[in-house]
């Protein structure tokens, strides 16, 4: 019997090339080794160890109580269960209060947690931190649009980019973080018009959640695709368990829907005129 070829890890460069060629890629959250293994087997390209664990694992109302120790622990669990997907870890609230602290926190997420890329919430105000991480060889995904760690400042989970002024502000954030060295963008809960504008303008892969179909990558919380998130649900949530019939089937159904362009639909997006 011939030996099985080694499993190749998805890379940032691979996702960039796929995006430039008009391709798509998939992302789901995971917080433990078992779910990470299921996502790997289902062909998910990026596993996000999100600070959303504060909501869905710890039961908090926001992500703010999640600590760096929490993130390192759950990232390490996911890393032990995954052999294929690119592992992205969230920088928790105030673990990047200044650039040097952000560097030390990112180093822990990579060294102890096994992350391959760090997701940081924030735009132009975090350009210095992103630049420092980039110079030290740490890949960064900049999270702009709706930023859950700023939920109290913005007055709740509200769609961003509904008027030209706010669209331009988010565009400025996108350019600032890319110029600082961000390798990816994540757009959360922005209008489909703004997402399309950003995707057309930038040269890095863009992951969307509640950002319409124009983004190359799409992410959901694993519990959302399994239909076990308490209501009310955002319009971009979709229960894939009912289609797939099992956890493995739900993951496969989600991957197929994203890669075929069926998810997200325009009905699951937000418009500026709403």
N, C-alpha and C positions, 0 to 999 in steps of 0.2 A: 504494500500500500504506500502511495506517495504521501509525503508529509503535507499537512494543511498549510497554506500560505499564512504568514503572520497577519494579524488584524492591524490595519493601519489607522492611526489616530487622525481624526479630522483636524485640520490646521487652519489658522487664520488666513494664511496665504491661499489655501484651497477655496475657502469661502469667498475671498476677494475675487479670485479668478472666475468662480461660478457666477458671482453677482455681475461682473463685467460682461459676461457672455449672455446675460439675461436669464440666468437660472435662479432657482429658489432654494431655500434651506429651512430646516425645521429646528425648533427649540421648545423644550418643555422644562418645567421645574422638577427637581427631585431633592430630597432631603435625607435619603438613606441609601444603603448599598443595594437593597432588593429592588427598589423602584429604578435606581440607576441601571441595574442590569437589564430590566425589562425595556427601558428606553433604548439602551444600546442594541438589544436584539430586534427592536422595532424600527431601527434605522434613523433614530433622532440624531441630528447633527451636533446640536449644542445642548448641554444640560446646564441649566441655570440653577445654582444653589442660591435661591433668593432670600432676602430678608423678609419676604412674605411668610416665612416660617413663623414669624411672630404672630401672624393672624391664624394660619391654618394648623400649625403644630402646637404653639404655646397658648393660643386662645386670646391674644391681646386684640384690642380694637385697632391699633396701628402697628407699624413696623418699628416704632421708636424704641421700645424696650430691648430690642435684639442687641446683644453684645458682640464684640469681636470674638470672644471665646466661643459663643454660640456658633458663629459663622465658621470658625476654624474647625470645630467639631463636626458639624454637618457636612462641610466640604470634604473633610477627610473620609467620612462615611461614604459619600458619593464616589470619591476617587477610587476607593477600594472596590466598588462594584462596577466600575466602568472601564472598558478597554478601548472603546472606539470614539466616543463623543468628545468634543472640545468641552472642557469644564470651565464654566464661568461662575465666579463667586462675587456676591454683592459686598460692597464696602458698607458696613452698618453705620447708623447715625452717629455722627461726630467722631468716627474713627479716623477721619481725615480733616480734623479741625484746622490743621495747617499742613503745609506741604511735607514737612519732615515727618509728622505723625502719619500722614497718608502713606508715605514710603515705608515706614516700619510696619504699618498695618497690612499693606499689600504684601510685604515680604513674608509675614506670618501666614497669610492666606495661601501663598504659593509654597513656601517651605514646609509648613506643618499641615496645611490643608490639601495640597496637591493641585491647586487651581492652575489653569493655563492662561486665564485672562481675568482681569478685575473690572467689575462694573461699578461705576461711580455716578451717583446722582448729582447733577449740576452742570451748568453751562459755563459761561465766561468767567464766573467767579472762581472756578476750580481749574482754570487754565494753567496756573503755576504748578499745581499739584500734578496734573496730567503730564505737563512737560517734564517734571522731575522724574516721574515714574517711567516715562518713555525713554528718557536719557539713560536710565538705569536698566533698561531692557525688559521692563514690565509692560505687557500689553494691556490696553485699556479700552473698555467700551463705555462711552459717555451716555448717560441716561438723561434725556431732556424731554420737554413737554410737561406732562403731569409728573410731578415728583412726590411720591407718597411720603417721603421723609419731611416734606414741607407742608403736609396736609393742614396743619393748624394755621399756617401763614396764609394759605390761599383759600381757606374757608371750606374745606371739604374736597371730595374727589370730583373735580369738575373738568370738563373737556376744555382743552387749551387751544388757542389759535383760531378763535372764532371771528376776529376782526383783523384788519390789516396791520394795526399797530402791534398786536400780540403775535401775529405771524412773523413780522419782521424781527421782533425780539427773540423768538425761538430760532429763526434763521441765523441771527447774530450769534446765538449760543452755539449752533451747529458749526459755523465757520471758526469760531474761537477755539473749540475743543479739537477740531481737526487740525488747525494750524499748530496747536500745542502738541499734537502727536497721537490723538485718539485713533485706534485701529478700527473701531466700529461705532455706530450710533444705535441707541435704542430710543424709539419714539413711543411714548405712552399717552393714550387718550388725546390725540390731536386730530384735527379735521383731516379728511382724506385729501382735500385740496392742498393743505400744507405739507402733508407727507409726500405727496407726488412731487411737489416743488423741491423739497429737500432731496429726495432720491435722485431727481434729475440733475441736481446741482453738484452733489458731492461724489467722491470717487471711492468711498469706503462702503462696506456692506451696512445696510440699515435693517434693523429688526423692529417690527411693529407689534404693539399690543393695543388694540382699539385705535389703530391708525389707518385702517383701510387696506385695500389690496395692493397698493403700489410698492410696498416694502419688499425687499428680496427675502428676508427672513421673518418668521412669525413665531410668537411665543404665547403660551398660555400656562396658567398654574395647573399642575397635574390633577388637582381635585376638581377643577372646573370641567375638564374633559371627561371625568368620571361621574359628573352629575351629583356630587355630594357637597357642593358649596351652598351654604344657606342662602335663601332668597332675601332681598331682590338681587338679580344677576345683572351685570352690565350687558348691553346688547351684543357684545362681541363674544360672550361666553357661549359654548356649545357643548352639549352632552354627546360625546362620541361613544360612550359605553352602550347606549341604546342601539347604535349601529353595529358596533364591534362585538358585543355580547360577552366580552371578558376584558380584563385590564389590558392584556396583550392585544386583543382585537381593537380596543379603543385607541391605543397608541398607533397601531397600523392604520386605522381609519383616519386619524388625525394627520399622520404623515402623508397619506394618499391625497387627502383633501387639500393640504397646503401645496404639495408638489404639482397637483393638477390645476391649481388655481381656483378650486371651488371654495376654499376658505382662505381669508375671510371674504364674504360677499359684500356688495355695496350696501345691502340692507343692514349689515353688521358694522358699518362705518358711521362716522359722524360728519355732518356737513356744516359749513359755515353759516348757512341760511336758516338752520333749525332754531 
